[in-house]
Amino acid sequence: MKIVVAVDGSEISQRAVKFAIKLARASEKPQITLVAVNPELFPGVERKIGAEAAARHHEESHAAMIDAAVKTLTRAKVEFKERREVGDIAATILDVARKARADVIVMGSHGRGAVSGMLLGSVSGKVLAQADVPVTIVR
């Protein structure tokens, strides 16, 4: 079973990782792809702060999103691949799932905070509405 797990560093995304581990253990030849998507910087920001600072920002943000999930998967002795992406969050998760030929997408019901949810819309809702494969939303 090919499982794509989207994480953002929240406690709920950690629950999604733990659920994906259960799915993996219950299937033959599991393949987990762990994906963290950082939104693009607002137009002009990279020019203002410089490419090096923008890259450092994305690197630090990805680490905050994915490090706990990596530790959880490593402790569980489950093989996985990491994808650290920059772009539209829902569209990128869907793209990663298509390229990985995922059988299922696992993600949390909501992310880091209400403010980003209001600004970005519901990522889980967009993924659920547009996915070609089953989506498991973990609460």
C-alpha positions as CSV (number, residue, x, y, z in Angstrom):
1,M,0.0,0.0,0.0
2,K,1.3,3.4,-0.9
3,I,0.5,6.0,1.7
4,V,1.1,9.8,1.5
5,V,1.1,11.5,4.9
6,A,0.8,15.3,5.0
7,V,2.3,16.9,8.1
8,D,2.5,20.5,9.3
9,G,4.1,20.0,12.8
10,S,0.8,20.1,14.7
11,E,-0.3,17.5,17.2
12,I,-3.1,16.4,14.9
13,S,-0.6,15.7,12.1
14,Q,1.4,13.6,14.5
15,R,-1.8,11.6,15.1
16,A,-2.0,11.2,11.3
17,V,1.5,9.8,11.2
18,K,0.6,7.3,13.9
19,F,-2.5,6.2,12.0
20,A,-0.3,5.8,8.8
21,I,2.0,3.5,10.8
22,K,-1.0,1.3,11.7
23,L,-2.0,1.2,8.1
24,A,1.5,0.4,7.0
25,R,1.8,-2.5,9.5
26,A,-1.5,-3.9,8.3
27,S,-0.5,-4.0,4.6
28,E,2.0,-5.8,2.5
29,K,4.9,-3.9,1.1
30,P,3.9,-0.5,2.6
31,Q,5.4,2.6,1.1
32,I,5.0,5.8,3.1
33,T,5.8,9.2,1.6
34,L,5.9,12.0,4.3
35,V,5.2,15.4,2.8
36,A,5.5,18.9,4.3
37,V,4.5,21.8,2.2
38,N,5.5,25.4,3.0
39,P,3.5,28.1,1.3
40,E,5.4,30.3,-1.1
41,L,6.5,33.7,0.2
42,F,4.4,36.7,-0.7
43,P,5.5,38.3,-4.0
44,G,8.5,40.5,-3.6
45,V,9.6,39.1,-0.2
46,E,12.4,37.0,-1.6
47,R,13.7,40.0,-3.5
48,K,13.6,42.0,-0.3
49,I,15.2,39.5,2.0
50,G,17.4,37.7,-0.5
51,A,17.4,34.2,-1.9
52,E,19.6,32.8,0.9
53,A,17.3,34.1,3.6
54,A,14.3,32.8,1.8
55,A,15.9,29.3,1.5
56,R,16.8,29.4,5.2
57,H,13.2,30.4,6.0
58,H,11.8,27.4,4.1
59,E,14.4,25.0,5.5
60,E,13.6,26.1,9.1
61,S,9.8,25.9,8.4
62,H,10.1,22.4,6.9
63,A,12.2,21.2,9.9
64,A,9.5,22.5,12.3
65,M,6.8,20.7,10.2
66,I,8.5,17.3,9.6
67,D,11.1,16.6,12.3
68,A,8.7,15.1,14.9
69,A,7.1,12.9,12.2
70,V,10.5,11.6,11.1
71,K,11.3,10.7,14.7
72,T,8.0,8.9,15.1
73,L,8.4,6.9,11.9
74,T,12.1,6.1,12.6
75,R,11.2,4.8,16.2
76,A,8.4,2.7,14.6
77,K,11.0,1.2,12.2
78,V,8.8,2.0,9.2
79,E,10.5,2.9,6.0
80,F,9.5,6.2,4.4
81,K,10.5,8.9,2.0
82,E,10.5,12.6,2.8
83,R,9.2,15.3,0.5
84,R,9.8,19.0,1.5
85,E,7.9,21.1,-0.9
86,V,7.1,24.8,-1.4
87,G,3.9,25.8,-3.1
88,D,0.1,25.8,-2.7
89,I,-0.4,23.3,0.1
90,A,-3.5,21.4,-1.1
91,A,-2.4,21.3,-4.7
92,T,1.1,20.2,-3.8
93,I,-0.2,17.4,-1.5
94,L,-2.4,16.2,-4.4
95,D,0.5,16.4,-6.8
96,V,2.8,14.4,-4.5
97,A,0.0,11.7,-4.1
98,R,-0.4,11.5,-7.9
99,K,3.3,11.2,-8.6
100,A,3.7,8.6,-5.8
101,R,0.7,6.7,-7.2
102,A,-0.7,6.7,-3.6
103,D,-3.5,4.4,-2.6
104,V,-4.5,6.7,0.3
105,I,-3.7,10.2,1.6
106,V,-3.6,10.6,5.4
107,M,-3.7,14.0,7.1
108,G,-5.0,15.9,10.1
109,S,-8.3,17.6,10.2
110,H,-6.8,21.0,10.7
111,G,-3.4,22.5,10.9
112,R,-1.4,24.9,13.0
113,G,-3.9,27.6,13.7
114,A,-7.2,29.2,13.1
115,V,-5.8,32.4,11.5
116,S,-3.9,30.4,8.8
117,G,-7.0,28.3,8.3
118,M,-9.1,31.4,7.7
119,L,-6.5,32.9,5.3
120,L,-5.7,29.7,3.4
121,G,-9.0,27.9,3.6
122,S,-9.3,24.3,4.7
123,V,-6.5,22.4,3.2
124,S,-8.0,19.1,4.3
125,G,-11.3,20.1,2.7
126,K,-9.6,20.9,-0.6
127,V,-7.6,17.7,-0.6
128,L,-10.7,15.7,0.2
129,A,-12.7,17.4,-2.5
130,Q,-10.1,17.0,-5.3
131,A,-8.3,13.8,-4.5
132,D,-8.5,10.8,-6.9
133,V,-7.8,8.4,-4.0
134,P,-9.3,7.8,-0.6
135,V,-8.4,10.5,2.0
136,T,-8.3,9.7,5.7
137,I,-8.8,12.7,7.9
138,V,-7.5,12.2,11.4
139,R,-8.9,14.2,14.3
